[in-house]
Amino acid sequence: MVNPGLFSANKSTNSVKVSFRIPYFTQWGQSLLVCGSVPVLGSWNVKKGVLLSPVHQGAELIWGGSITVPKGFQCQYSYYVVDDNKNVLRWEMGKKRELVLREGIQSGQEIEFRDLWQTGSDALPFRSAFKDVIFRQSWDLSDATVGVNHINVEPEGEAILVQFKISCPNIEKDTSIYVIGSNTKLGQWKVENGLKLSYFGESVWKAECVMQRSDFPIKYRYGKYDRSGNFSIESGPNREVYANSPRNEAKYIFLSDGMMREIPWRGAGVAVPMFSVRSESDLGVGEFLDLKLLVDWAVASGFHLVQLLPINDTSVHGMWWDSYPYSSLSVFALHPLYLRVQALSKNIPEEIKKEIEKAKQQLDGKDVDYEATMATKLSIAKKVFAQEKDLILNSSSFKEFFSENEGWLKPYAAFCFLRDFFETSDRTQWGCFAHYSEDKLEKLVSKDSLHYEIICFHYYVQYHLHLQLSEAAEYARKKGVILKGDLPIGVDRNSVDTWVYPNLFRMNTSTGAPPDYFDKNGQNWGFPTYNWEEMSKDNYGWWRARLTQMAKYFTAYRIDHILGFFRIWELPDHAATGLVGKFRPSIPLSQEELEREGIWDFNRLSYPYIKRELLQEKFGDAWTFVATTFLKEIDKNFYEFKEDCNTEKKIASKLKTCAESSLLLESVDKLQRNLFDLSQNIVLIRDPEDPRKFYPRFNLEDTISFQDLDDHSKNVLKRLYHDYYFCRQENLWRQNALKTLPVLLNSSDMLACGEDLGLIPSCVHPVMQELGLVGLRIQRMPNEPDLEFGIPSKYSYMTVCAPSCHDCSTLRAWWEEDEERRLRFFKNVMESDGLPPDQCVPEVAHFVIRQHFEAPSMWAIFPLQDLLALKEEYTTRPATEETINDPTNPKHYWRFRVHVTLESLIKDNDLQTTIKDLVGWSGRSLPKEDDSEIEASPVSVLSAAEALSEKQKFASTTEKPVLVK
């Protein structure tokens, strides 16, 4: 980048004037500003950037401004929306713009840059999912002739040089880009006389021509001219360029026209957990190398994407609890569960091969036997490791892997050793190793230590997992299939990450979700919440490292519980359920605010409200036992919990003791549920860090405590409740998301999709749209409060649509579990007056799946179980057994396995044809076969003769298409 040095703002013989123009509608109190990499544009200090001035031009509001710079000037710049104090309200997404004053521009001239605001969606075609997989070039543009970076023709007199620039990331071999328009230089709408653009790298095409001022305004459009002689013109209304006013002496107009407007690209995919896959080669669970078979089936079925659940190591407890894929032991390490032991070596001894074959038979069950599978794989891996450890550990490949990953690999191996040595992941039981330090780590992983071979075994397993997943990932890319990973919102509190970086977590808290579709009592996931303030000090380095690691294998990812980046549902670590929490960050109700409203008795409102009548109603004859065992009377007929059971976890512990002593007269579960109800019978939650701050308890109107209040207090608290949950936090949560989410998006070039289900603040969807994040739509969980079932045909383009997901029942199970709902769906959605079948027969599955294929959503992604429902022979298993997760059960066993092997699915041409026809008929893109793209429906392709009439078709589009096929 050329340093422009110091120069005067006055025009000199060696300077030129640079003007900026951009259309943008602002709200009252907002302005546009341009800021860049050089002092004259503020050196990226927005406060010192150049404010632009607005002027109306037709239906648009154009913002403009200018600077004077020396010849040969270069810089980067971006536009920002600011308030009256130049505080940033919004900024452009995507790459910084490049400003280069090329050779041939004379001193004293004026150059005008006419730009379009860059949104997050504009950058999507350049994410690796499209750039490296879907839109991978069928011809190598890196070998194409790149345009020359200087002005060839000088404008004289009343002439103006116009440079056209368009981005087109998806272009076939021997296809050219043209601009055609209303004047002779642009062919008068005839492509054979139009202006051909040159390729300038990174999917950018440019051309320039000199026009007379009298030629303006000029209408134009871009189009593709393929090797067969067909011309496909872009959609939407004509573009238009105006000449400057006579006072404006700009001799150069550089247009930056964004993306070529074409039919929005739409694709389809399949979702299945890694552990659920079944093949003829696996040992009791899906393995990374099985992904190659899954990709083959996906391509044959017309899918461009395979979506997985998290694949990180979760080996915290050493038992089946570790089947929970969202509770990471390490956010960097891969799970040994998915290792193919047969691929560890080409020289596996015969006795180990026999052991593997025997294990395959024993572990080939209906469901995953997590504990047996883990034990078997690690046992076999240790035997192979003992045979070839020296060969592998001294190889150049391993050394390269170790060098690139030792930052997380060494702490991970040390943690695994300590976990196994002390027989617990609870680091408080590790003596001097309870607190992490670099010195302690180096001693633990030292080559001189007696346990060094154990440390190396963990290196060895991670190395082979890396090789196997990398092989599958590269195979998917070559086949044109996106591998989509999953970014969990939390980590286990007994994890490598909390051991190494305890300052990044609020260890006295727990993460969850408020009551919603998944669980009316809320969810408590048990993860510590994040210390965002501490994370921000190194610009969220831990998050950036996570995304960088994921991008080694995936080209897209799902952000689990994206609402947590706006605000998280935070619970005290002594909570067992997810009901009595608060949002963090959030603006609480202050004591002063409540007192002004006439609310005074804070102990009454923030402690469990327990009176004798309530005890008698809940516990019947056992109320006296409950009162004497768990409570103490503090006033006549009013009680509070004893010290040893005044939290949910203490209640659970005391109940366990009572059960062991045979003191209980009824079931533990029922007693615990009723005691938890008592402890949750509050109206306000007092902030544990500031006793003068309060938070309304979720669904406070449902509590007896609230119902016993006077009418004035009820009305005040209802109003404050609504304000807390639905009004006062919106700007705070928006700002919080705009601090964190852009860091994630900029940490890799993967395509990001957000799981935006649950209680959704109104700020969420605008922020996701602004950042170019793809949302999620599940038909049974509509965003619209007045709908029981979502309407796929009305989903927005920037979404993934699906009939179900891993957190709810499958399509078959959902159909069968509620007769009245089934009847409503059959009548209102399927528009049938008859009685619906009791079972989800293939015809029902076909209807629902077709609805989603035909939706406008960018992606339609289906759980594999729902796709198998298209064929009767795959529906013999009870539908309830196909559910992957039950969010209401924190100790759910994640063990579902597809009952048919991938090899069998690949041979099932009937199912593949059924699915592929659905993809094709819906207009979604199909993967390439035999090096030729199969398009489901024809794109708008025009001959040169037809292009002339196209100029009269002004499609009224208010939204610019994002991705094109």
Buried (B, 14 or more C-beta within 10 A) or exposed (E): EEEBEEBEEEEEEEBBBBBBBBBBEBEEEBBBBBBBBBBBBBEBEBEBBBEBEBEEEEEEBBBBBBBBBBBBBBBBBBBBBBEEEBEBBBBBBBEBBEBBBBEEBEEBBBBBBBBBBBBBBBBBBBBBBBBBBBBEBBEEBEEEEEBEEEBEEBBEEEBBBBBBBBBBBBBEEEBBBBBBBBBEBBBBBBBEBBBEBBBBEEBBBBBBBBBBEEBBEBBBBBBBBBEEEBBBBBBBEBBBBBBBEEEEEBBBBBBBBBBBBBBBBBBBBBBBBBBBBBBEBBBBBBBBBBBBBBBBBBBBBBBBBBBBBBBBBBBBBBEBBBBBBBBBBBBBBBBBBBBBBBBBBEEBEEEBEEBBEEBBEBBBEEBBBBBBBBEBBBEBBBBBBEBBBEEBBEEEEBEEBBEEBEEBBBBBBBBBBBBBEBEBBEBEEBEEBEEBEEEBBEEBBEEEBEBBBBBBBBBBBBBBBBBBBBBBBEBBBEBBBBBBBBBBBBBBBBBBBBBBBBEBBBEEBBBBBBBBBBBEBBBBBBBBBBBBEBBEEEEBBBBBBBBEBBBEBBBBBBBBBBBBBBBBBBBBBEBBBBBBBBBBBBBBBBBEEBEEBEBEEBEBBBBBBBBBEBBBEBBEEBBEBBBEBBBEEEEEEBBBBBEEBBBBEBBBBBBEEBEEEEEBEEEEEEBBEBBBBBBBBBBBBBBEEEEEBBBBBBBBEEBBBBEBBEEEBBEBBBEBBEBBBEEBBBEBBBBBBBBBBBBBBEBBBBBBBBBBBBBBBEBBBEBBBBBBBBBBBBBBBBBEEEEEBBBBEEBBBBBBBBBBBBBBBBBBBBBBEEEEBBBBBBBEBBEEEEEBEEBBBBEBBBEBBBBBBBBBBBBBBBBBBBBBBBBEEBBEBEBEBBBBBBBEEBEBBBBBBBBBBBBBBBEBEEBBEBBBBBBBEBBBBBBBEEEEBBBBEEEEBBEBEEBBEBBEEEEEEEEBBBBBB
